[in-house]
């Protein structure tokens, strides 16, 4: 199994199919482009299944490793591999790509081939980010994700799409340039871009702090953390439904994943030193952004702010060092995967309504349950999951992080639980105003319930949301050894005198 280049196929197959979609694209007859995109995305998902079936949960070592020289002069290699931290994100990316292709099947009528191709190419690039074990290759993939998403928002977005796309690009690019400086500094110290070598390198406190800050700014913008979050609501509101789904379900995770691959293992002393700052920013995101979500009149903006609050939980789980570190980090990773299912489903639900009424304003709805009962049932499940209802995936990660926080510091745990209260407040209040009550107007009265295509995409996410909520063990078993190995790195000082 390991001799077959699974990760290379997972990366390049969607990209090749994306180019193929462009080749067969025809605005007069978009059907071939749609079918080729669907075949490409489904094959991309099938290719990732051996990562689950062949994964060895008893080791923290990289698995399905591929390595070959890329730029020999600078010791840069095409080095791929996944461990328990990254494996699920590869599969999640492939799954979300299938759902996005299904979601845009009838809705996208202009430039269909370019739309589908952008998502397939973006899928391959994002899998590359999660699979690489070489610092420069990581940077290339990490930056390359900006291009398809910039096009998706800028071409198929709403009225202010160019402004939102430009803001998204500038924010994320500015942070990433600092990361490039950090990567080049590490190269001058080790003469390699190999991540494992960087994890073992001894560094003084000052370089560690500077490296941590550079990485932090790059990844905090991507998560996004408060106060560098302002690009996200604009990007979500203007992006087409598929763009919002991928942005929330996968792209935000690239930043959080970066903390685990770079910030924590490369600069452990600085991570401990600056942990209180990150915890404070995370708590502000959880509470303040939750309050901001409460006053939103636009459904997409509300869910966008909800994403920022939930990702605040992730960064909180990463930086509570001590006896509860393992529980906190595993809870944060579970929260990342779960958020992929739930936020993706929430944006798809808003897209279903927008396709019919062409409004995202909460005030334009009311009594949707009377005309769309099947859809309202799905929306209720995802709303409850977004609140962290036990039995759904939303509960598992948040419960683990709060449990870790209780062991770390009671008051931090006390403040963190506000996300459950605020999450329930803004999500259920939105649900009540949109779905419950009498039919509010003629637009709602004319609504038709979801068709088979919409039922399929929501049902897939509903199944994963419930399965992960009721049986999280397969997910935690995979990551347990890798997280323990990461935390053993973080627990050891890298200062040259600390032997």
Secondary structure, DSSP 8 states (H G I E B T S, - for coil): -TTS-HHHHHHHHHHHHHHHHHHH--TT-THHHHHHHHHHHHHHHHHHHHHHHT--TT--S-EEEEEEEEEGGGTEEEEEEE-TTTHHHHHHHHHHHHHHHHHTTTT--SSHHHHHHHHHHHHHHHHHHHHB-BHHHHHHHHHHHHHHHHHHHHHHS-TTHHHHHHHHHHHHHHHHHHHHHHHHHHHHHHS--BHHHHHH----HHHHHHHHHHHHHHHHHHHT-TTS-HHHHHHHHHS-HHHHHHIIIIIHHHHHHHIIIIIHHHSHHHHHHHHHHHHHHHHHHHHHHHHHHHT-SBHHHHHHHHHHHHHHHHHHHHT--STTHHHHHHHHHHHHHHHHHHHHHHHHHHHHHHHHHS--BGGG---HHHH-HHHHHHHHHHHHHHHT-TTSHHHHHHHHHHHHHHHH-HHHHHHHTHHHHHHHHHHHHHHHHHHSSS--SHHHHT-----HHHHHHHHHHHHHHHHHHH-THHHHHHHHHHHHHHHHHHHS--STT--
